[in-house]
Amino acid sequence: MSKYYRISCILCAVGLAIALSATSGCKRKSKGVIEPDMDAGGTGMESTTGEGQPGLDLESLLFSPDRGLKVVYFDYDSSALRADALATLRENAEKIKQAPGVIIQVAGHCDERGTQEYNLALGERRALSVRDHLIQLGVSGDRLVTISFGEEFPAVDGHDESAWRYNRRVEFNRAQAR
């Protein structure tokens, strides 16, 4: 590998990291969650079930802390789905399929170990692993967008395994309609 090729690769990685941090900081108000577009007094989500049937609160179905889409956790330095993640993704896929038309952001996160560039790449691999599995479970791929936040938004502060195990994750957020 030539010296210029390596320098070019490093510059590309740094540029990507800068671009991600610059764009991700613009729209977020808290911990990587993309805020919903709010109409006058509404939730920004229609209430429907299945194929547009009235009655289901999509905000609660997908995004409430107690009933919404569940976080998927990963082992150290891995993007492989664990057995508990597979069960969680089956449940999440069923909820997502009940809300046609809602675009879901699949956000990959890492613990603080590793370089910023490495963690951004690992977070992306985790998000893509989850996205691919949801597609296998019948969720349309055009409803899933991936992003990596690397180590930028830890779920739990701390510098040991008791915190790191909660930071190695993929979270689900409502993506902004374009």
CYANA upper distance limits for C-alpha pairs under 8 A (distance plus 0.5 A):
  1 MET  CA      5 TYR  CA      7.12
  1 MET  CA      6 ARG  CA      7.53
  2 SER  CA      6 ARG  CA      6.97
  3 LYS  CA      7 ILE  CA      6.78
  4 TYR  CA      8 SER  CA      6.52
  5 TYR  CA      9 CYS  CA      6.69
  6 ARG  CA     10 ILE  CA      6.72
  7 ILE  CA     11 LEU  CA      6.64
  8 SER  CA     12 CYS  CA      6.65
  9 CYS  CA     13 ALA  CA      6.74
 10 ILE  CA     14 VAL  CA      6.68
 11 LEU  CA     15 GLY  CA      6.47
 12 CYS  CA     16 LEU  CA      6.58
 13 ALA  CA     17 ALA  CA      6.68
 13 ALA  CA    117 GLU  CA      7.25
 14 VAL  CA     18 ILE  CA      6.65
 14 VAL  CA    117 GLU  CA      7.97
 15 GLY  CA     19 ALA  CA      6.54
 16 LEU  CA     20 LEU  CA      6.54
 17 ALA  CA     21 SER  CA      6.64
 17 ALA  CA    116 GLN  CA      8.33
 17 ALA  CA    117 GLU  CA      7.13
 17 ALA  CA    120 LEU  CA      8.18
 18 ILE  CA     22 ALA  CA      6.45
 19 ALA  CA     23 THR  CA      6.55
 20 LEU  CA     24 SER  CA      6.23
 21 SER  CA     25 GLY  CA      6.50
 22 ALA  CA     26 CYS  CA      7.31
 23 THR  CA     27 LYS  CA      8.00
 24 SER  CA     28 ARG  CA      7.14
 24 SER  CA     32 GLY  CA      8.27
 27 LYS  CA     34 ILE  CA      7.37
 27 LYS  CA     35 GLU  CA      8.13
 28 ARG  CA     32 GLY  CA      6.39
 28 ARG  CA     33 VAL  CA      6.67
 28 ARG  CA     34 ILE  CA      6.28
 28 ARG  CA     35 GLU  CA      7.39
 29 LYS  CA     33 VAL  CA      7.71
 29 LYS  CA     34 ILE  CA      8.22
 29 LYS  CA     35 GLU  CA      7.79
 31 LYS  CA    153 PHE  CA      5.99
 31 LYS  CA    154 PRO  CA      8.43
 32 GLY  CA    149 PHE  CA      7.93
 32 GLY  CA    153 PHE  CA      7.21
 33 VAL  CA    173 ASN  CA      6.49
 33 VAL  CA    174 ARG  CA      8.34
 34 ILE  CA    173 ASN  CA      7.00
 34 ILE  CA    174 ARG  CA      6.98
 34 ILE  CA    175 ALA  CA      6.66
 34 ILE  CA    176 GLN  CA      7.44
 35 GLU  CA    174 ARG  CA      8.02
 35 GLU  CA    175 ALA  CA      8.39
 35 GLU  CA    176 GLN  CA      7.88
 36 PRO  CA     43 THR  CA      8.38
 36 PRO  CA     44 GLY  CA      6.79
 36 PRO  CA    174 ARG  CA      7.27
 36 PRO  CA    175 ALA  CA      7.84
 36 PRO  CA    176 GLN  CA      6.63
 37 ASP  CA     44 GLY  CA      6.19
 37 ASP  CA    176 GLN  CA      7.27
 37 ASP  CA    177 ALA  CA      8.42
 38 MET  CA     42 GLY  CA      6.63
 38 MET  CA     43 THR  CA      6.41
 38 MET  CA     44 GLY  CA      5.33
 39 ASP  CA     43 THR  CA      7.59
 39 ASP  CA     44 GLY  CA      6.43
 43 THR  CA     59 GLU  CA      8.10
 45 MET  CA     58 LEU  CA      7.02
 45 MET  CA     59 GLU  CA      6.96
 46 GLU  CA     57 ASP  CA      7.87
 46 GLU  CA     58 LEU  CA      7.41
 47 SER  CA     54 PRO  CA      6.36
 47 SER  CA     55 GLY  CA      6.30
 47 SER  CA     56 LEU  CA      5.55
 47 SER  CA     57 ASP  CA      5.23
 47 SER  CA     58 LEU  CA      6.31
 48 THR  CA     52 GLY  CA      5.47
 48 THR  CA     53 GLN  CA      5.33
 48 THR  CA     54 PRO  CA      4.72
 48 THR  CA     55 GLY  CA      5.89
 48 THR  CA     56 LEU  CA      5.29
 48 THR  CA     57 ASP  CA      7.18
 48 THR  CA     58 LEU  CA      7.44
 48 THR  CA     99 ALA  CA      7.86
 49 THR  CA     53 GLN  CA      5.14
 49 THR  CA     54 PRO  CA      6.41
 49 THR  CA     55 GLY  CA      6.76
 49 THR  CA     56 LEU  CA      5.56
 49 THR  CA     98 GLN  CA      6.55
 49 THR  CA     99 ALA  CA      7.20
 50 GLY  CA     97 LYS  CA      8.00
 50 GLY  CA     98 GLN  CA      5.16
 50 GLY  CA     99 ALA  CA      6.89
 50 GLY  CA    100 PRO  CA      7.71
 51 GLU  CA     98 GLN  CA      8.07
 51 GLU  CA     99 ALA  CA      8.46
 51 GLU  CA    100 PRO  CA      7.48
 52 GLY  CA    100 PRO  CA      8.31
 56 LEU  CA     61 LEU  CA      8.11
 57 ASP  CA     61 LEU  CA      6.67
 58 LEU  CA     62 LEU  CA      6.39
 58 LEU  CA     63 PHE  CA      8.32
 58 LEU  CA     99 ALA  CA      7.05
 59 GLU  CA     63 PHE  CA      5.89
 59 GLU  CA     64 SER  CA      7.10
 60 SER  CA     64 SER  CA      5.19
 60 SER  CA     67 ARG  CA      7.09
 60 SER  CA     68 GLY  CA      6.62
 61 LEU  CA     67 ARG  CA      6.58
 61 LEU  CA     68 GLY  CA      5.58
 61 LEU  CA     69 LEU  CA      8.06
 61 LEU  CA     95 LYS  CA      7.25
 62 LEU  CA     67 ARG  CA      7.78
 62 LEU  CA     68 GLY  CA      4.65
 62 LEU  CA     69 LEU  CA      5.65
 62 LEU  CA     95 LYS  CA      7.14
 62 LEU  CA     96 ILE  CA      7.54
 63 PHE  CA     67 ARG  CA      7.92
 63 PHE  CA     68 GLY  CA      4.86
 63 PHE  CA     69 LEU  CA      6.52
 63 PHE  CA    172 PHE  CA      8.38
 63 PHE  CA    173 ASN  CA      7.62
 63 PHE  CA    174 ARG  CA      8.14
 64 SER  CA     68 GLY  CA      5.06
 64 SER  CA     69 LEU  CA      8.24
 69 LEU  CA     92 ASN  CA      5.90
 69 LEU  CA     95 LYS  CA      7.90
 69 LEU  CA    172 PHE  CA      6.96
 70 LYS  CA     88 THR  CA      7.05
 70 LYS  CA     92 ASN  CA      7.22
 70 LYS  CA    171 GLU  CA      7.88
 70 LYS  CA    172 PHE  CA      8.07
 71 VAL  CA     88 THR  CA      8.28
 71 VAL  CA    169 ARG  CA      7.16
 71 VAL  CA    170 VAL  CA      6.35
 71 VAL  CA    171 GLU  CA      5.49
 71 VAL  CA    172 PHE  CA      7.53
 72 VAL  CA     85 ALA  CA      5.84
 72 VAL  CA     88 THR  CA      7.34
 72 VAL  CA     89 LEU  CA      8.07
 72 VAL  CA    169 ARG  CA      5.95
 72 VAL  CA    170 VAL  CA      5.70
 72 VAL  CA    171 GLU  CA      7.25
 73 TYR  CA     82 ARG  CA      8.38
 73 TYR  CA     85 ALA  CA      7.03
 73 TYR  CA    165 ARG  CA      7.99
 73 TYR  CA    166 TYR  CA      7.48
 73 TYR  CA    168 ARG  CA      6.29
 73 TYR  CA    169 ARG  CA      4.83
 73 TYR  CA    170 VAL  CA      7.06
 74 PHE  CA     78 SER  CA      6.91
 74 PHE  CA     79 SER  CA      7.04
 74 PHE  CA     80 ALA  CA      7.64
 74 PHE  CA     81 LEU  CA      7.29
 74 PHE  CA     82 ARG  CA      7.33
 74 PHE  CA     85 ALA  CA      8.46
 74 PHE  CA    165 ARG  CA      8.09
 74 PHE  CA    168 ARG  CA      5.90
 74 PHE  CA    169 ARG  CA      6.31
 75 ASP  CA     79 SER  CA      8.15
 75 ASP  CA     80 ALA  CA      8.37
 75 ASP  CA     82 ARG  CA      8.35
 75 ASP  CA    165 ARG  CA      7.94
 75 ASP  CA    168 ARG  CA      7.57
 76 TYR  CA    165 ARG  CA      8.31
 76 TYR  CA    168 ARG  CA      7.74
 77 ASP  CA    122 LEU  CA      8.02
 78 SER  CA    122 LEU  CA      8.09
 78 SER  CA    126 ARG  CA      8.25
 79 SER  CA    122 LEU  CA      7.50
 79 SER  CA    125 ARG  CA      6.42
 79 SER  CA    126 ARG  CA      5.10
 79 SER  CA    129 SER  CA      7.11
 80 ALA  CA    126 ARG  CA      8.02
 80 ALA  CA    129 SER  CA      7.69
 81 LEU  CA     85 ALA  CA      6.24
 81 LEU  CA     86 LEU  CA      7.01
 81 LEU  CA    129 SER  CA      7.84
 81 LEU  CA    130 VAL  CA      8.14
 82 ARG  CA     86 LEU  CA      6.91
 83 ALA  CA     87 ALA  CA      7.12
 84 ASP  CA     88 THR  CA      6.77
 85 ALA  CA     89 LEU  CA      6.50
 86 LEU  CA     90 ARG  CA      6.79
 87 ALA  CA     91 GLU  CA      7.08
 88 THR  CA     92 ASN  CA      6.67
 89 LEU  CA     93 ALA  CA      6.36
 89 LEU  CA    130 VAL  CA      8.24
 89 LEU  CA    133 HIS  CA      8.18
 89 LEU  CA    134 LEU  CA      7.25
 90 ARG  CA     94 GLU  CA      7.00
 90 ARG  CA    134 LEU  CA      8.31
 90 ARG  CA    137 LEU  CA      7.55
 91 GLU  CA     95 LYS  CA      7.07
 92 ASN  CA     96 ILE  CA      6.66
 93 ALA  CA     97 LYS  CA      6.61
 93 ALA  CA    134 LEU  CA      6.53
 93 ALA  CA    137 LEU  CA      7.02
 93 ALA  CA    138 GLY  CA      7.90
 93 ALA  CA    139 VAL  CA      6.88
 94 GLU  CA     98 GLN  CA      6.97
 95 LYS  CA     99 ALA  CA      7.38
 96 ILE  CA    100 PRO  CA      7.76
 96 ILE  CA    102 VAL  CA      8.38
 96 ILE  CA    139 VAL  CA      7.63
 97 LYS  CA    138 GLY  CA      8.35
 97 LYS  CA    139 VAL  CA      6.75
101 GLY  CA    143 ARG  CA      7.77
102 VAL  CA    143 ARG  CA      7.26
102 VAL  CA    174 ARG  CA      7.93
102 VAL  CA    175 ALA  CA      8.49
103 ILE  CA    142 ASP  CA      8.41
103 ILE  CA    143 ARG  CA      5.05
103 ILE  CA    144 LEU  CA      6.43
103 ILE  CA    145 VAL  CA      7.95
103 ILE  CA    174 ARG  CA      6.78
103 ILE  CA    175 ALA  CA      5.97
103 ILE  CA    176 GLN  CA      8.07
103 ILE  CA    177 ALA  CA      7.87
104 ILE  CA    143 ARG  CA      6.53
104 ILE  CA    144 LEU  CA      5.49
104 ILE  CA    145 VAL  CA      6.80
104 ILE  CA    172 PHE  CA      6.96
104 ILE  CA    173 ASN  CA      6.34
104 ILE  CA    174 ARG  CA      5.47
104 ILE  CA    175 ALA  CA      5.85
105 GLN  CA    144 LEU  CA      6.44
105 GLN  CA    145 VAL  CA      5.40
105 GLN  CA    146 THR  CA      6.26
105 GLN  CA    147 ILE  CA      7.68
105 GLN  CA    172 PHE  CA      6.12
105 GLN  CA    173 ASN  CA      5.44
105 GLN  CA    174 ARG  CA      6.25
105 GLN  CA    175 ALA  CA      5.63
106 VAL  CA    127 ALA  CA      6.16
106 VAL  CA    130 VAL  CA      8.10
106 VAL  CA    131 ARG  CA      7.49
106 VAL  CA    144 LEU  CA      7.15
106 VAL  CA    145 VAL  CA      6.42
106 VAL  CA    146 THR  CA      5.19
106 VAL  CA    147 ILE  CA      6.81
106 VAL  CA    170 VAL  CA      7.06
106 VAL  CA    171 GLU  CA      6.56
106 VAL  CA    172 PHE  CA      5.53
106 VAL  CA    173 ASN  CA      7.23
107 ALA  CA    123 GLY  CA      8.13
107 ALA  CA    124 GLU  CA      8.41
107 ALA  CA    127 ALA  CA      6.31
107 ALA  CA    146 THR  CA      6.38
107 ALA  CA    147 ILE  CA      5.44
107 ALA  CA    148 SER  CA      6.05
107 ALA  CA    149 PHE  CA      7.41
107 ALA  CA    170 VAL  CA      5.78
107 ALA  CA    171 GLU  CA      5.68
107 ALA  CA    172 PHE  CA      6.72
107 ALA  CA    173 ASN  CA      7.97
108 GLY  CA    122 LEU  CA      8.34
108 GLY  CA    123 GLY  CA      4.66
108 GLY  CA    124 GLU  CA      6.24
108 GLY  CA    125 ARG  CA      8.19
108 GLY  CA    126 ARG  CA      6.11
108 GLY  CA    127 ALA  CA      5.25
108 GLY  CA    146 THR  CA      8.16
108 GLY  CA    147 ILE  CA      6.77
108 GLY  CA    148 SER  CA      5.10
108 GLY  CA    149 PHE  CA      6.58
108 GLY  CA    150 GLY  CA      7.27
108 GLY  CA    169 ARG  CA      6.63
108 GLY  CA    170 VAL  CA      5.00
108 GLY  CA    171 GLU  CA      7.22
109 HIS  CA    119 ASN  CA      8.30
109 HIS  CA    120 LEU  CA      8.42
109 HIS  CA    122 LEU  CA      8.48
109 HIS  CA    123 GLY  CA      5.40
109 HIS  CA    126 ARG  CA      8.32
109 HIS  CA    148 SER  CA      6.75
109 HIS  CA    149 PHE  CA      5.96
109 HIS  CA    150 GLY  CA      5.32
109 HIS  CA    151 GLU  CA      6.47
109 HIS  CA    152 GLU  CA      8.29
109 HIS  CA    153 PHE  CA      7.92
109 HIS  CA    154 PRO  CA      8.15
109 HIS  CA    167 ASN  CA      6.87
109 HIS  CA    168 ARG  CA      6.15
109 HIS  CA    169 ARG  CA      5.72
109 HIS  CA    170 VAL  CA      6.47
109 HIS  CA    171 GLU  CA      8.46
110 CYS  CA    119 ASN  CA      6.51
110 CYS  CA    120 LEU  CA      8.47
110 CYS  CA    122 LEU  CA      7.73
110 CYS  CA    123 GLY  CA      6.45
110 CYS  CA    149 PHE  CA      8.29
110 CYS  CA    150 GLY  CA      5.62
110 CYS  CA    151 GLU  CA      5.32
110 CYS  CA    154 PRO  CA      8.20
110 CYS  CA    167 ASN  CA      6.03
110 CYS  CA    168 ARG  CA      4.92
110 CYS  CA    169 ARG  CA      7.05
111 ASP  CA    119 ASN  CA      8.45
111 ASP  CA    150 GLY  CA      8.22
111 ASP  CA    151 GLU  CA      5.92
111 ASP  CA    154 PRO  CA      7.46
111 ASP  CA    164 TRP  CA      5.63
111 ASP  CA    165 ARG  CA      8.07
111 ASP  CA    167 ASN  CA      5.49
111 ASP  CA    168 ARG  CA      5.98
112 GLU  CA    151 GLU  CA      5.80
112 GLU  CA    159 HIS  CA      8.38
112 GLU  CA    164 TRP  CA      7.95
113 ARG  CA    119 ASN  CA      8.47
114 GLY  CA    118 TYR  CA      6.68
114 GLY  CA    119 ASN  CA      6.71
115 THR  CA    119 ASN  CA      6.61
116 GLN  CA    120 LEU  CA      6.65
116 GLN  CA    150 GLY  CA      7.31
116 GLN  CA    151 GLU  CA      7.62
117 GLU  CA    121 ALA  CA      6.83
118 TYR  CA    122 LEU  CA      6.63
119 ASN  CA    123 GLY  CA      6.39
119 ASN  CA    150 GLY  CA      5.08
119 ASN  CA    151 GLU  CA      6.76
120 LEU  CA    124 GLU  CA      6.72
120 LEU  CA    148 SER  CA      6.16
120 LEU  CA    149 PHE  CA      6.69
120 LEU  CA    150 GLY  CA      4.65
120 LEU  CA    151 GLU  CA      7.96
121 ALA  CA    125 ARG  CA      6.76
121 ALA  CA    148 SER  CA      7.92
121 ALA  CA    150 GLY  CA      7.91
122 LEU  CA    126 ARG  CA      6.70
122 LEU  CA    150 GLY  CA      7.67
123 GLY  CA    127 ALA  CA      6.71
123 GLY  CA    147 ILE  CA      8.30
123 GLY  CA    148 SER  CA      5.31
123 GLY  CA    149 PHE  CA      7.07
123 GLY  CA    150 GLY  CA      5.69
123 GLY  CA    170 VAL  CA      8.45
124 GLU  CA    128 LEU  CA      6.59
124 GLU  CA    146 THR  CA      7.69
124 GLU  CA    147 ILE  CA      6.72
124 GLU  CA    148 SER  CA      5.30
124 GLU  CA    150 GLY  CA      8.44
125 ARG  CA    129 SER  CA      6.52
126 ARG  CA    130 VAL  CA      6.83
126 ARG  CA    169 ARG  CA      8.24
126 ARG  CA    170 VAL  CA      7.31
127 ALA  CA    131 ARG  CA      6.61
127 ALA  CA    146 THR  CA      6.26
127 ALA  CA    147 ILE  CA      7.31
127 ALA  CA    148 SER  CA      7.53
127 ALA  CA    170 VAL  CA      6.68
128 LEU  CA    132 ASP  CA      6.44
128 LEU  CA    146 THR  CA      7.14
129 SER  CA    133 HIS  CA      6.80
130 VAL  CA    134 LEU  CA      6.69
130 VAL  CA    170 VAL  CA      8.16
131 ARG  CA    135 ILE  CA      6.76
131 ARG  CA    141 GLY  CA      7.99
131 ARG  CA    144 LEU  CA      7.19
131 ARG  CA    146 THR  CA      7.98
132 ASP  CA    136 GLN  CA      6.86
133 HIS  CA    137 LEU  CA      6.83
134 LEU  CA    138 GLY  CA      7.03
134 LEU  CA    139 VAL  CA      6.07
135 ILE  CA    139 VAL  CA      5.24
135 ILE  CA    140 SER  CA      6.43
135 ILE  CA    141 GLY  CA      6.30
139 VAL  CA    143 ARG  CA      8.03
140 SER  CA    144 LEU  CA      7.89
145 VAL  CA    175 ALA  CA      8.22
149 PHE  CA    153 PHE  CA      7.36
151 GLU  CA    167 ASN  CA      8.31
154 PRO  CA    166 TYR  CA      8.49
154 PRO  CA    167 ASN  CA      5.79
155 ALA  CA    166 TYR  CA      6.76
155 ALA  CA    167 ASN  CA      5.89
156 VAL  CA    163 ALA  CA      5.81
156 VAL  CA    164 TRP  CA      7.94
156 VAL  CA    166 TYR  CA      6.95
156 VAL  CA    167 ASN  CA      7.00
157 ASP  CA    163 ALA  CA      6.66
158 GLY  CA    162 SER  CA      8.18
158 GLY  CA    163 ALA  CA      5.68
158 GLY  CA    164 TRP  CA      7.79
159 HIS  CA    163 ALA  CA      7.10
159 HIS  CA    164 TRP  CA      7.60
160 ASP  CA    164 TRP  CA      6.57
161 GLU  CA    165 ARG  CA      6.28
162 SER  CA    166 TYR  CA      8.11
163 ALA  CA    167 ASN  CA      7.22
164 TRP  CA    168 ARG  CA      6.95
